[in-house]
Amino acid sequence: AARIANVPIIISSMAMLVEGYDVSILRKGLYVSIDRWTERWVNKFTVLSEAMRRSLIERHKIPPENIVKIYNGIEIEEYNPDLKEVKNKKLEGKRALGLKNDVPVIGAIGRLVWQKGFEYLIRAAPEVLKKCPEARFLIVGEGPLKNKLILTGEKLNVADRIIFTGFRSDIKEILASIDVLAMPSLLEGLPMVLLEAMAMAKPIVATKIEGVIEVLENNKTGLLVPDKNSHALAEGIVGILNDKAKANFFGQNAREAAKEKFSVKKMVVQIELAYEKLLHGKGFYDN
């Protein structure tokens, strides 16, 4: 309506294009049509990762100059591992799970859908437990694959070592209670839980996929392993659990990287700059 009336308007929408939708084929077809029709009126797209930028260019034929990459940001200091509050949450979190403080916990957080690759983490569990028999796995989230994942654990005789929490809103508390974050994903944009774990100086083992490789630097801020590879995932987890110096090295480097690249302050500055450039280009500002 604004375009027809020749009235200037600014619309900001938090959304993703259809590739990321976890929906039925019928609904996906509708979303494709809507995306194709509306994107012609967009002056500037913001994306969270290089993979998203390439997708817009290659699949949607969006000119590169119309795309701005802005990483998600988090409140870094809320996740400071040196805060007494965070330290207390680690003790309280393990206690709430019925675990002693010295029990190593491997955490995985996300919707229980194929994209998250949780099956490969469960299949890695027997190998991890052979070398770290006291370890426990914490899988946080809900989704359509929950029963299948539980059954997989039972078939592998590791069900008693895996805790399915269901949906949890207290992710900060969950992160505080784990010793390693495992991210066996097959598909990601820019996972917030990864940034939060980095800010809390947690050692991370993640799959080497787009979205993740922009965030984690292998053997510096975390460990990257091939996707769909339970053996590599298990080796990475065991290597961190059995080497406190390595775990601390990854964790501290990850926190520094989060402070440098993924703070809310930096994100806000980049968003403001993107709007200012767009408005100047459209003649909304005279100076």
C-alpha positions in Angstrom: 0.0 0.0 0.0 2.8 2.4 0.9 4.5 1.7 -2.5 1.3 2.3 -4.4 0.7 5.6 -2.5 4.4 6.6 -3.0 4.8 7.0 0.8 8.2 6.2 2.3 8.2 3.4 4.8 10.7 1.4 6.8 9.9 -2.2 7.7 12.2 -4.3 9.8 11.3 -8.0 9.9 13.0 -10.8 11.9 12.6 -13.8 9.6 14.4 -16.3 7.5 13.9 -17.4 3.9 12.3 -20.7 3.2 15.5 -22.9 3.2 15.5 -22.9 6.9 11.8 -23.7 7.6 11.0 -26.9 9.3 7.5 -27.3 7.7 5.5 -29.5 5.3 6.1 -29.5 1.6 2.8 -27.8 1.0 3.5 -24.9 3.4 7.1 -24.7 2.1 5.8 -24.1 -1.4 3.6 -21.3 -0.1 6.5 -19.7 1.7 8.7 -19.9 -1.4 6.0 -18.0 -3.4 5.7 -15.4 -0.6 9.5 -15.0 -0.4 9.9 -14.6 -4.2 7.1 -12.1 -4.4 8.1 -9.9 -1.5 11.9 -9.9 -1.8 11.7 -7.7 -4.9 10.6 -4.8 -2.8 13.4 -5.2 -0.2 16.2 -2.6 -0.3 18.5 -4.4 2.1 18.7 -7.9 3.5 20.6 -8.7 6.8 21.9 -12.2 7.3 23.6 -14.0 10.2 26.2 -15.9 8.3 28.3 -16.2 5.2 26.3 -19.3 4.2 23.1 -17.3 4.3 24.7 -14.5 2.3 25.7 -17.0 -0.4 22.3 -18.5 -0.4 20.6 -15.2 -1.1 23.1 -14.5 -4.0 23.0 -17.9 -5.6 19.4 -19.1 -5.0 17.5 -15.9 -4.8 19.7 -13.8 -7.1 19.9 -11.0 -4.7 22.7 -8.5 -5.6 25.6 -8.8 -3.1 25.5 -5.0 -2.5 22.0 -5.5 -1.1 23.1 -7.9 1.6 24.6 -7.0 5.0 26.1 -9.7 7.3 25.5 -9.0 11.0 26.3 -11.6 13.6 23.9 -12.2 16.5 25.0 -10.7 19.7 24.7 -11.7 23.4 25.2 -10.0 26.7 28.7 -11.3 27.3 29.0 -10.5 31.0 25.8 -12.3 31.9 27.8 -15.5 31.0 31.0 -14.6 32.8 32.2 -17.9 34.3 34.0 -15.9 37.1 30.7 -14.5 38.4 29.7 -16.1 41.7 26.2 -16.4 40.4 27.4 -18.6 37.4 29.6 -20.7 39.7 26.7 -21.4 42.0 24.5 -22.3 39.0 27.0 -25.1 38.1 26.7 -26.6 41.5 23.0 -26.2 41.7 22.5 -27.5 38.2 24.3 -30.8 38.8 22.6 -31.2 42.1 19.2 -30.7 40.5 20.1 -33.5 38.0 21.0 -35.8 40.8 24.7 -35.7 39.9 27.8 -35.1 42.0 29.9 -32.0 41.2 32.8 -34.1 39.8 30.7 -36.1 37.3 31.5 -34.9 33.8 28.5 -33.8 31.8 28.3 -33.6 28.1 25.5 -31.2 27.1 23.6 -30.9 23.8 20.9 -28.3 23.4 18.3 -27.8 20.7 15.1 -29.0 19.1 15.0 -32.8 18.7 14.9 -32.7 14.9 17.2 -34.3 12.2 19.1 -31.0 11.6 20.6 -31.1 15.1 22.2 -34.6 14.6 21.5 -35.8 18.1 21.4 -39.4 16.9 25.2 -39.2 16.2 25.9 -38.0 19.7 23.9 -40.9 21.2 25.8 -43.3 19.0 29.0 -41.8 20.2 28.0 -42.4 23.8 29.3 -46.0 24.1 32.7 -45.1 22.9 32.9 -42.1 25.3 31.7 -44.2 28.2 34.4 -46.9 27.6 37.1 -44.3 28.3 35.1 -42.0 30.7 32.6 -44.4 32.4 31.5 -41.8 34.9 30.3 -39.4 32.2 26.7 -38.4 31.7 24.9 -36.9 28.6 22.4 -34.1 29.0 20.1 -33.6 26.0 18.0 -30.5 26.3 15.0 -29.8 24.1 11.8 -31.2 22.7 10.9 -32.4 19.2 9.4 -35.1 17.0 12.5 -37.4 17.3 12.5 -37.6 21.1 11.1 -41.2 21.3 13.4 -42.4 18.5 16.4 -40.9 20.3 15.4 -42.6 23.6 15.0 -45.9 21.8 18.5 -45.5 20.2 20.0 -45.0 23.6 18.2 -48.1 24.9 19.4 -50.3 22.0 23.0 -49.2 22.7 22.6 -49.9 26.4 23.4 -46.3 27.4 19.9 -45.1 28.3 20.8 -44.9 31.9 23.6 -42.4 31.1 21.5 -40.0 29.1 19.2 -37.4 30.6 16.5 -36.0 28.4 15.3 -32.8 30.1 12.6 -31.8 27.7 12.2 -28.1 26.9 14.1 -25.8 29.3 14.0 -22.0 29.3 16.9 -21.7 31.8 19.6 -22.3 29.2 22.1 -20.2 31.2 21.7 -22.6 34.2 22.0 -25.6 31.9 25.2 -24.3 30.3 26.7 -23.6 33.7 26.1 -27.2 34.8 27.8 -28.9 31.8 31.5 -29.6 31.2 31.5 -29.9 27.4 29.1 -28.6 24.8 28.5 -31.1 22.0 27.0 -29.8 18.8 26.6 -32.7 16.3 24.4 -30.5 13.9 24.0 -31.2 10.2 22.5 -27.8 9.4 22.9 -24.5 11.3 22.5 -20.8 10.7 24.3 -19.1 13.5 23.5 -21.0 16.7 22.9 -18.8 19.7 23.7 -21.6 22.2 27.1 -21.8 20.6 27.7 -18.1 21.3 26.4 -18.5 24.9 28.6 -21.5 25.6 31.6 -19.6 24.2 30.8 -16.6 26.5 30.7 -19.0 29.4 34.2 -20.4 28.5 32.8 -23.9 27.9 35.0 -26.2 25.7 33.0 -27.2 22.6 33.0 -30.1 20.2 31.0 -29.3 17.1 30.6 -30.5 13.5 32.4 -28.8 10.7 29.5 -27.3 8.9 28.6 -23.9 7.6 27.4 -21.5 10.2 29.6 -23.2 12.9 32.9 -22.8 11.1 32.4 -19.1 11.0 32.2 -19.1 14.8 34.6 -21.7 16.0 38.3 -21.8 15.0 39.4 -25.5 15.0 41.9 -26.3 17.8 41.8 -22.8 19.1 38.3 -21.8 20.2 36.9 -25.4 20.0 37.2 -28.7 18.2 35.6 -29.2 14.8 34.8 -32.8 13.6 33.2 -34.2 10.5 29.4 -34.3 10.5 27.6 -37.7 10.7 30.7 -39.2 12.4 30.1 -40.5 15.8 33.6 -41.9 16.2 35.2 -38.5 15.6 32.6 -36.9 17.9 33.5 -39.4 20.7 37.2 -38.9 20.2 36.8 -35.1 20.5 34.7 -35.3 23.7 37.1 -37.8 25.3 40.1 -35.7 24.4 38.6 -32.7 26.2 37.3 -34.6 29.2 40.7 -36.2 29.8 42.8 -33.0 29.3 41.8 -30.2 31.6 44.5 -27.9 30.1 43.0 -28.4 26.6 39.5 -27.8 28.0 40.6 -24.6 29.7 42.5 -23.5 26.5 39.5 -23.9 24.3 37.2 -22.3 26.8 39.2 -19.2 27.5 39.9 -18.6 23.8 36.2 -19.1 23.0 35.2 -16.5 25.6 37.7 -14.0 24.2 36.3 -14.6 20.7 32.8 -14.1 21.9 33.7 -10.8 23.5 35.4 -9.6 20.4 32.9 -10.7 17.7 29.5 -11.6 19.3 28.5 -8.9 21.8 25.2 -7.2 21.8 27.0 -3.9 21.7 28.8 -4.7 18.5 25.6 -6.1 16.9 23.6 -2.9 17.7 26.4 -0.7 16.3 26.4 -2.7 13.0 22.6 -2.6 12.7 22.5 1.2 13.3 25.2 1.6 10.7 23.3 -0.5 8.2 20.1 1.6 8.6 22.1 4.9 8.4 23.7 3.9 5.2 20.4 2.7 3.7 18.6 5.9 4.7 21.4 8.1 3.4 21.3 6.3 0.1 17.5 6.8 -0.2 17.7 10.5 0.6 16.1 10.4 4.0 19.0 12.3 5.6 20.5 15.5 4.3 23.7 15.2 6.4 
